[in-house]
Amino acid sequence: MRVLSLTYRTSYCVFHIAHQLSYCLKKRKNTIVTYQPFFEFGATRKSRWTVTSDHAANTVPDFVNNGDLGLDPADMSRHIAYDIGAAGVAQALGELLGGPVICSNFSRLVIDPNRGSDDPTLLMKLYDGTIIPANRHAGPDELEQRMMACYRPYHSALDTLMKRCNDPVLLSIHSFTPQLKGRPWRPWEVGVLYAEDDRLARALIDILHTDTDLTIGDNEPYRGHLPGDAVDTHALKDGHLNVLIELRNDLIETEADQKAWASRLAPLLKKALSHVGS
């Protein structure tokens, strides 16, 4: 067995180091690996569902300013760096829905996989009032390096998962902070986002509205379409059913909460899909 070299800061990673080691060795056939930009779970599962967590991790690879964006560790643990709890919800939903899951392994502040390749917010220099020092003077060469090492491999792997069957369904899991700096409190527990193809989203919203304990965001707290984003690229352009779910991150901070929300959502998602068909 050859030595596996992990050259990125595992302290900024939501994936347990033992999983990283076993995954990289398996995927790279025991050759030297310096960085793995995504993780897949249940890649051989057979259902139509493909579950994503675009902002799963707050990992900063070593090639990005020696693994340091110049932020305090407290900031790297905030919503500006990743979607808190989303990876755990996505993985649990993949198991319950019988579909594969793909999670990014780089902070959204390194590069945002849920943006089009020409989106001006692809590499953020300011987020929710916080300047990102390592991004402040990042130019085209730095952007291209991050695209090559993180962005493109993630999207290539997602493309492969979506081509497993003729009628895939894309389920994108995100989380949102209860309150942005200087903004009002967000009242929703769950947001359902969609673009022009709202078939699955609309069915899910109707089902969620039967639960009077929940305040549902209809294309809130964000609008559901950015040209070239992950849903646009991997579902809308090919006419595939899709829905993006935003969960308020204070509700999914623990593993138990993540599994509970997945268990709550999975039967509703199945019911919504049965109402829509294909």
PALO-773681 format. One line per field, with one value per residue (C-alpha): residue in three letters; x, y, z. Coordinates in Angstrom, 1 decimal. Layout:
N
code (ALA|...);
c1 (X|...);
c2 (Y|...);
c3 (Z|...);
REM end
This chain:
278
code (MET|ARG|VAL|LEU|SER|LEU|THR|TYR|ARG|THR|SER|TYR|CYS|VAL|PHE|HIS|ILE|ALA|HIS|GLN|LEU|SER|TYR|CYS|LEU|LYS|LYS|ARG|LYS|ASN|THR|ILE|VAL|THR|TYR|GLN|PRO|PHE|PHE|GLU|PHE|GLY|ALA|THR|ARG|LYS|SER|ARG|TRP|THR|VAL|THR|SER|ASP|HIS|ALA|ALA|ASN|THR|VAL|PRO|ASP|PHE|VAL|ASN|ASN|GLY|ASP|LEU|GLY|LEU|ASP|PRO|ALA|ASP|MET|SER|ARG|HIS|ILE|ALA|TYR|ASP|ILE|GLY|ALA|ALA|GLY|VAL|ALA|GLN|ALA|LEU|GLY|GLU|LEU|LEU|GLY|GLY|PRO|VAL|ILE|CYS|SER|ASN|PHE|SER|ARG|LEU|VAL|ILE|ASP|PRO|ASN|ARG|GLY|SER|ASP|ASP|PRO|THR|LEU|LEU|MET|LYS|LEU|TYR|ASP|GLY|THR|ILE|ILE|PRO|ALA|ASN|ARG|HIS|ALA|GLY|PRO|ASP|GLU|LEU|GLU|GLN|ARG|MET|MET|ALA|CYS|TYR|ARG|PRO|TYR|HIS|SER|ALA|LEU|ASP|THR|LEU|MET|LYS|ARG|CYS|ASN|ASP|PRO|VAL|LEU|LEU|SER|ILE|HIS|SER|PHE|THR|PRO|GLN|LEU|LYS|GLY|ARG|PRO|TRP|ARG|PRO|TRP|GLU|VAL|GLY|VAL|LEU|TYR|ALA|GLU|ASP|ASP|ARG|LEU|ALA|ARG|ALA|LEU|ILE|ASP|ILE|LEU|HIS|THR|ASP|THR|ASP|LEU|THR|ILE|GLY|ASP|ASN|GLU|PRO|TYR|ARG|GLY|HIS|LEU|PRO|GLY|ASP|ALA|VAL|ASP|THR|HIS|ALA|LEU|LYS|ASP|GLY|HIS|LEU|ASN|VAL|LEU|ILE|GLU|LEU|ARG|ASN|ASP|LEU|ILE|GLU|THR|GLU|ALA|ASP|GLN|LYS|ALA|TRP|ALA|SER|ARG|LEU|ALA|PRO|LEU|LEU|LYS|LYS|ALA|LEU|SER|HIS|VAL|GLY|SER);
c1 (0.0|1.3|1.2|-1.9|-1.0|-3.7|-2.5|-5.6|-6.7|-8.9|-9.8|-12.0|-13.7|-17.1|-16.2|-14.5|-10.8|-11.3|-14.0|-11.7|-8.9|-11.0|-12.8|-9.7|-7.9|-10.9|-11.4|-7.8|-6.7|-4.2|-2.2|-1.1|-4.0|-3.4|-7.0|-10.5|-13.0|-16.2|-17.5|-20.1|-22.4|-24.4|-23.3|-24.8|-28.3|-31.0|-33.8|-34.4|-33.3|-29.9|-29.2|-26.7|-25.1|-23.3|-22.1|-21.4|-18.0|-15.8|-12.6|-9.9|-7.5|-3.8|-3.3|-5.5|-3.2|-1.7|-5.1|-6.1|-8.5|-7.3|-10.5|-10.9|-11.9|-15.2|-16.0|-15.1|-17.7|-20.4|-22.9|-20.6|-18.2|-20.7|-24.3|-24.4|-26.1|-26.9|-24.4|-25.9|-29.5|-28.5|-26.8|-29.7|-32.2|-30.1|-30.4|-34.2|-34.9|-32.5|-30.5|-26.8|-25.5|-22.7|-21.2|-18.7|-15.4|-14.5|-15.8|-18.2|-15.6|-13.0|-15.3|-19.1|-20.3|-23.8|-23.0|-22.5|-18.9|-19.3|-21.2|-19.5|-20.2|-18.4|-15.4|-16.7|-14.6|-17.2|-19.9|-22.5|-20.3|-17.1|-14.1|-12.4|-8.7|-7.3|-9.9|-9.4|-6.8|-7.5|-7.3|-8.0|-5.2|-6.3|-9.9|-8.8|-6.8|-9.9|-12.1|-9.8|-9.3|-12.7|-15.5|-15.2|-14.5|-17.6|-19.9|-18.4|-19.2|-22.7|-23.3|-22.3|-24.8|-27.6|-27.0|-27.5|-31.1|-33.3|-35.6|-33.5|-34.8|-32.4|-32.8|-30.5|-30.2|-29.1|-29.3|-29.7|-28.9|-31.8|-30.7|-28.2|-26.4|-28.6|-31.6|-34.9|-35.3|-36.3|-39.5|-39.4|-38.3|-38.2|-37.8|-38.7|-36.9|-37.6|-37.3|-39.6|-40.1|-41.9|-43.7|-42.0|-41.5|-45.2|-46.3|-44.0|-45.1|-48.8|-48.0|-45.9|-48.7|-50.8|-48.4|-49.6|-46.6|-44.3|-43.8|-42.9|-40.9|-42.2|-39.0|-37.7|-35.3|-33.8|-35.2|-34.8|-33.0|-29.5|-28.5|-25.8|-26.3|-26.2|-30.0|-30.0|-27.0|-28.0|-31.8|-33.5|-31.5|-32.5|-36.1|-35.5|-37.6|-35.9|-36.4|-34.1|-34.8|-33.4|-33.5|-32.9|-29.5|-30.4|-32.8|-30.2|-27.1|-26.8|-26.7|-30.0|-31.7|-30.4|-31.7|-35.0|-35.6|-34.6|-37.1|-39.7|-39.0|-38.4|-42.0|-43.2|-40.8|-41.9|-45.5|-44.8|-43.0|-45.9|-48.2|-46.0|-44.9|-42.2);
c2 (0.0|3.4|6.4|8.6|12.2|14.5|18.0|20.0|21.1|18.4|20.7|22.6|19.5|18.0|14.6|12.3|11.6|7.8|8.2|10.4|7.9|4.9|6.8|8.2|4.8|3.1|5.7|6.1|2.5|3.1|5.7|9.0|11.4|15.0|16.3|14.9|17.6|15.6|12.5|10.1|7.9|5.0|5.5|2.2|2.8|2.4|4.9|8.0|10.3|12.0|14.0|16.8|19.0|21.7|23.5|20.4|21.3|24.1|22.5|24.8|22.8|23.3|24.9|27.8|30.1|27.1|25.9|29.2|31.8|34.3|34.0|33.2|29.6|31.0|32.5|29.2|27.5|29.9|29.8|31.9|29.0|26.1|25.0|23.8|20.4|20.0|17.2|15.0|15.6|14.8|11.6|10.5|11.3|9.4|6.3|6.7|7.5|4.8|7.3|8.3|11.4|13.7|16.2|18.9|18.9|22.5|25.7|27.8|30.6|28.6|28.5|28.1|25.0|26.4|29.2|29.3|29.3|33.0|34.2|37.2|35.6|32.4|33.5|35.6|38.4|39.7|37.6|38.7|41.6|39.6|40.2|37.0|37.9|35.1|36.0|39.8|39.9|36.5|36.9|34.8|32.3|31.7|31.2|28.8|26.7|26.4|25.6|22.9|21.3|21.7|23.0|20.9|17.6|18.1|18.9|16.0|13.6|15.0|14.7|11.0|10.4|12.1|10.0|6.7|6.5|8.2|10.0|11.2|13.5|16.0|16.9|19.6|20.1|23.5|25.3|29.0|31.1|32.4|35.9|37.8|40.7|43.8|41.9|40.7|37.3|34.7|33.0|29.8|26.4|25.1|26.8|25.1|26.7|26.3|27.9|27.7|23.9|23.9|20.5|18.7|21.8|22.8|19.3|19.3|22.8|21.7|18.7|20.7|23.2|20.4|20.5|23.5|23.4|24.6|28.0|27.2|29.5|29.5|30.4|31.8|32.7|32.9|32.8|29.4|30.1|31.4|30.8|28.1|27.0|23.3|22.7|24.6|22.7|19.2|19.2|22.2|22.1|18.5|18.7|16.6|16.9|18.8|20.6|22.5|22.4|25.0|24.1|26.7|25.7|26.0|23.1|20.7|21.4|17.8|14.4|13.5|16.6|15.9|12.4|13.5|16.0|13.5|11.1|13.8|14.9|11.5|10.3|13.7|13.8|10.3|11.4|14.6|12.5|10.1|13.1|14.4|11.1|11.8);
c3 (0.0|-0.9|1.5|1.4|1.7|3.1|2.6|3.6|7.0|8.5|11.4|8.9|7.6|8.6|7.3|9.9|9.0|9.0|6.3|4.3|4.4|3.5|0.7|-0.9|-0.8|-2.3|-5.0|-6.0|-5.7|-3.0|-4.9|-3.4|-3.0|-2.0|-2.0|-2.6|-3.5|-2.9|-1.2|-2.5|-0.4|-1.7|-5.3|-6.3|-4.9|-7.5|-6.9|-9.1|-6.4|-6.4|-3.3|-3.1|-0.5|-2.4|0.7|2.8|4.2|5.5|4.3|3.0|0.8|1.3|-2.1|-1.1|0.9|2.7|3.9|5.5|4.2|6.9|8.9|12.6|13.3|14.7|11.3|9.6|11.8|10.7|7.9|5.7|5.3|4.8|5.3|8.9|9.2|5.5|4.9|7.7|6.4|2.9|3.8|5.9|3.1|0.6|2.8|3.3|-0.4|-1.7|-3.8|-4.0|-2.2|-3.2|-0.7|-1.5|0.4|0.1|1.7|-0.3|0.4|-1.5|-4.5|-4.7|-6.6|-6.6|-8.9|-12.6|-13.9|-14.9|-11.8|-10.1|-6.7|-7.6|-5.5|-2.6|-1.3|1.2|2.8|5.4|6.4|6.7|4.4|3.2|3.3|1.1|-1.6|-1.5|-4.2|-5.9|-9.6|-12.7|-12.1|-8.6|-9.7|-12.4|-9.9|-7.6|-10.6|-11.7|-8.3|-6.7|-8.9|-12.1|-10.3|-8.2|-11.1|-13.2|-10.4|-10.0|-13.8|-13.6|-10.8|-12.7|-15.7|-13.9|-15.2|-17.7|-15.3|-12.3|-9.6|-8.1|-4.4|-3.2|0.5|2.0|5.3|6.2|9.1|11.2|10.8|8.6|10.1|10.2|8.8|10.3|11.8|9.3|10.4|8.3|9.5|5.9|2.6|-0.7|-3.7|-7.4|-10.8|-13.8|-13.4|-10.0|-10.4|-7.6|-5.4|-5.7|-4.8|-1.8|-0.6|-0.7|1.4|3.9|4.3|5.9|8.9|10.8|13.1|10.2|8.6|5.0|2.8|-0.8|-2.7|0.6|2.1|-1.4|-5.0|-6.5|-9.7|-10.6|-14.2|-14.3|-10.6|-9.7|-10.2|-13.5|-14.8|-13.7|-13.8|-15.4|-18.7|-19.2|-18.0|-14.8|-11.7|-9.0|-5.7|-3.4|0.3|2.8|6.5|9.2|10.6|14.3|13.8|12.4|14.5|15.9|14.3|16.0|14.6|11.1|11.2|12.6|9.9|7.2|8.6|8.6|5.0|3.3|3.3|2.2|-0.7|-1.8|-1.6|-3.6|-6.3|-6.5|-7.2|-10.0|-11.6|-14.3);
REM end
